[in-house]
Amino acid sequence: MNEARLVRIAEREAAKQAREAELAEQAARAAERAAQAQREAEEAEALLAAQSAERAILLEAEQKAARDARYAARKAAKKERRRGY
């Protein structure tokens, strides 16, 4: 009877260790998924920042072109007025 009790204790201990190993494995997988999600979020954030910077550069170039066009139009109008007088 004592031997059967020791066998049951050993079986319970083995099952407990197996559960702990499974939980550790699950925790490792969860940590890897979290790390992957973090990497993907950082990549998405970097892409968004790059797109935003590109839009800002394009907008700045567009505004500069419009400003240059207005300046050229004013200069041409001034030159035309001088000729007309």
C-alpha positions, 0 to 999 in steps of 0.5 A: 500500500505504501508503494502504491501511494508513492507511485501516485505521488510520483504520477502527480508530481510528473503531471504537475511538471508536465503542466508547468512545462506546458505553461512555460511553453505557452508563455514562451509562445505568447512572448514571441507573439507579443514581440512579433506584434511589437515589431509589426507595430514599430514597422507600421509606425515607421512606415506611417512616419515615412509616408507623413514625411513624404506628404509633407515634402510634397506639400512643401514643394507644391507650396513653393511652386505656387509661391514661385508662380505667384512671384513670376506672375507679379514680376511679369505684370510689373514688367508689362505695366512698365512697358505699357506706360 
